[in-house]
């Protein structure tokens, strides 16, 4: 059965082009031309959820960033992959989108092949952390079967991308990993030079799992080198 993609995009022509291209590559899609229509489509599809959302940043009735926040706030869609489409050139908006929970972003205009590659990458992520059982570090549990993160048994919310990033770090506990190595581990493709999105996602993971995200004890920054997941952790 074809994976279904929700396209929330007010440009009818672009949405039709994207939908047709995805259909050629085995996907089914539904188009929502506004934020309200997109949220309605997500609610209607709870019995058979979409595999991912392509979300335009600039919509006629809603701020795409706020819509991203709303999708992440709903438990039914909290882990759904979101690929943000933006015509804005300001990298600040892209960083904010990642902070709010987007898994990746693609600036317009874009090549359909790049969209397809990025979509496949975010859809592949759930399979990247092939399970060998849960990882436990003190009070922290990373359940690779359930794709859940828990502190003292209480589940913490992370996106699909962030789960794979955390698992990649934890599976290599005690090793310093550069941003490029982490991008390669979670994307399964050649890393993008100077991509700082990893920093944003690490910040979100710290907010979810650290007692004090400003003084992290689980994911440590190694200046000039990357990140290290601590083997020994307090608590």
N, C-alpha and C positions, 0 to 999 in steps of 0.2 A: 504494500500500500504506500502510495506517495506521501512523503512528509509534507505537511501543510504549513505554509508561511503566511503570516499576516503582514500586509504592506500598509502602513499608516502614512499616507503621502497625499497631499492636496493637488499635486500636479498629475492630472488624469493621464496625460500622454506618457509621462515617465513611468507611472505605475503600470500602465498597459504594456509598455516595452519591457519592464522588469518582469512582469508576470509571464509574458510570452517567452522570454528568454529562460526563465526558471522552468517553465513547462517543458522546454526542449531538453532539459537536463534532469527530468524526473521528479520535479517538485509540483505540488499543487499550491495555489495561492488564493488569498482573498484580499480584496482591496477595501480599505476604509479611507475616505477622503477627509476626515476630520478626527480630532482627538476624541470627541464624544462617540463617534461611530466606531473608532478603534476600541475604546473601552467596552462598548456594547458587544462588539464581536468577540472580545475575550471572555465576557460573561456568558455569552451564548455557547461558547465552545468548551465549557468546563468539563463536559462529559468526554470530549475528544479534543484535548488541548492542541494548540498550534505548537509546532516544533521550535519556532523562533519568530521574532518580530523584527521587521525592518521599519525603523521609526525615523520619520523626518523631524528635524529639529524645529523647523518653522512651519507651524500649522495655522490656519485661519482662525480657529476658535480656542487654541490652547498653546501653551509653551511646551515644546517637546521635552524640555528638561523636567518640567513638572509632571508631564505624562509618564516619563521614565520613572520618576519617583513613585507615582501612583501604582504602576505595574509592579514595582519592587515591594511596595507596602502590602499588596494583596497576597496572602499566603498561597493562593491557588496559582499565582503567576510569578512568585518571588524568584524562582530559580530559572525561569524561562530565558533563553539567550536573547539578548537585544543587540542588534547591529544598528547603530545610529547613523543616519544620513544627514549631512549638514552642508549647506551652501556657504556658511560663514567661514571666513578665513582666519578668524581669531582663534588661536589655539586654546585660549582661556575657556571658550565654550566647550571644546572637546574634553578638556580636563574636567570641567564641571560635570559633563555627561558621564564620564567614567566614574567620578566620585559618587554620582547618584545611582550607579549600578549598571550602566551600559557595558557590554562585554567588549565591544570594539566600535570603531567609528570609521566612516568612509566619506571624505569630502567630495562634493559635487564640483564639476562634472566628474563622473567615474566611468571606467571601462566595465562593461558587463562581466567580462572574465574575472576582473579583480573582485567585483561584488560576489560572484559565485565562489571564488576561492576563499574569501573571508567568511562567507556564510557556511561553507562546508567546514571551515576551521572551527567556528563556534559550535557547530553541531557535533563535531568530532570530539570535543573536549570531554563530554561525559565518559567516553571510552578510554581516555588517556590514562586515567588512574586505575588501571586494571588491578583488581583487588588481590591482595595476599593476606587479607584480614585487616582489622582495625589497627591504627597506629595510636599508641597511648604514651603521653608524656605528662606525668603527674596528673593534674586535674583535667587536662586536655585530651579529648578523644577525637580522632579523625577516622570516621567510619567510611571506608572506601566502597563497601557494598551498598549502603544506604545513601552514600554521598551526603553525609551529615557531619557537622562539627558540633561538639558538645563540650561544655565546661561544667564539671560537677553534674553531669547527666542532663543539663539544660541545653537545648539546641540553640545554636547561634546562627543568624542569617548571613549567608554569603552567596554571591552569585556563582553560576557554574564555572566561570573563568577563575574566580577567586578560589573556589574549592580546588581546582586543578593546580593553581599556583601554590596554594598552601601544601597540597599533597606532594608536589614536586620538591618543595623545600624540605618537608618533613622526611621524605624518603631518602634525602641526602643530608640528614642531620649531621652537623659538625663540619660540613664543607661550605666554603664560601662560593656562592654562585653569582656570576656577573648578570647584568640585565639581559645581555645577549643570550646567555645560556638558559635563563629562565624563559625568555621569549621562545626559544627553540623548543624547550621542554613542553610548554603548554600549547604552542601553536602547531607544532609538527611541521614547520616550514622555515625557510631561511629567515633569520631575524632582520628586523628593520633597524638600520643604524640610527643611533641617537633617539630611539623611541623611549620616552620617559613615562609612558603609561604604566609601566611596572611599578613605579614609585607610588602612583595614585592607588593602585590596587593593593599594594602592601599596606598603605595607610588605612584602607578600608578593612583589611583583614585584622590589622592590629586593633582597630576599634571594636572588632567582634570578639577577639580572643584574649587581649591583654587586659590585666587589671588596671593598668595605667598606660594607655597608648603613647603618652609622651615620654614614658620611661620604660620601653619594652624590654621584656625578659625572655620572650619566646623567639621573636624574629628580630635579629640584631643587624644594624647597618654597619658594614665594614667600609669605612670611608675610602673612596677611590677604587673600590673593588667590587662591591655588590652587597649581597645579603647572606646571612648565615642563620640557620635554624638551630637553636641551642639544644644540645643533647640533654643537659641537666637544666631543669627549670625549677624555680621556687614554686612551691605549692603543687 
